[in-house]
Amino acid sequence: MTDSEDVNGDGDRTARALPVLRRDYPRWRIWASDSARLYATRPGISVDERGASVTVDGLTAAELRKAITNAEGLAAKNGTMMA
């Protein structure tokens, strides 16, 4: 996939989506797979085990944002989010 190809066919382009997501979520490692799915991993926020990493995904940048927000919310609620 090149930087100018659609991530998912809806106009969300890798060249624009990834840098913006990385800027907005600096504690997350964000990347796109070869199949154009977006992923984000962050250590220290697993609701299953304190200090463990969590990985979320989305087909669009909006879906990934929602998944990140949900993961952070769950970790905060359960007291498993580390700084």
N, C-alpha and C positions, 0 to 999 in steps of 0.2 A: 504494500500500500504506500502510495506517495503522500506527501503532505497536502496535496491539493485534492485528494479524493475524499468523497463524503465518508464520514464515519458510519452513517447509517442510512443515507439516502434522503435525509430530511433537511439538508443544507448545513448541518453541523459539521464543519470541516476540521479535520485533525489539526491543521496548521493553526487554527484559531482556538479550538476547544481545549486542547491540552495545556498550552501555556496559561490560559485564563484559569482553568481548574487548578493547576499547580500553584498559581499565585494566590487564589482564593483559599486553598487548603494546604498551606506550607508544611504541615505536620504529616501529611499523607504522601505516599509514593504513588503517583498516578501514571498509568500507561494505557495504550490501546493494543489489543491483540491483533494478530494477523487477520482474524475474522472480523475485525472492526468493533469488537466489544470493548468497552471502557472498564478499567479496573482501578481500584485504589486499596492500598494496604497501609495500616497504621499500627505500630506496636503499642501495647499498653492499654488497650481499650476493650479487650474481649469480655463479654458478659459471662463467659464460661469459666475463665481462669484469669485471675488478676495478673496483669503484666504480659499476658499473651497478646499476640497480634490478631487483628481482624482484617479480612479482605471482603470488599463489597464490589458489586459490578452493576453496570447499566448499559442499555443499548444506546442511549443518548446522554448528552451532557446533563440534561435536566434529570434523567433517571439516576445518574451517578450522584448528583448533588443531593437528591432525596435520600439515596441509600447512605451517603456519608452522614447527613443530618440525623437520620434514624439511628445509625450505629452510635453516634456520639450521644444522642439522647438516651438510648438504652444504657450505655456505659455510665453516664452521669447519674441516671436514676438508680442503677444497681451499685453505685459506688466503686466501679471497677476502672474508671478512667484515671490514668496516671498522667501527670503533667508532661 
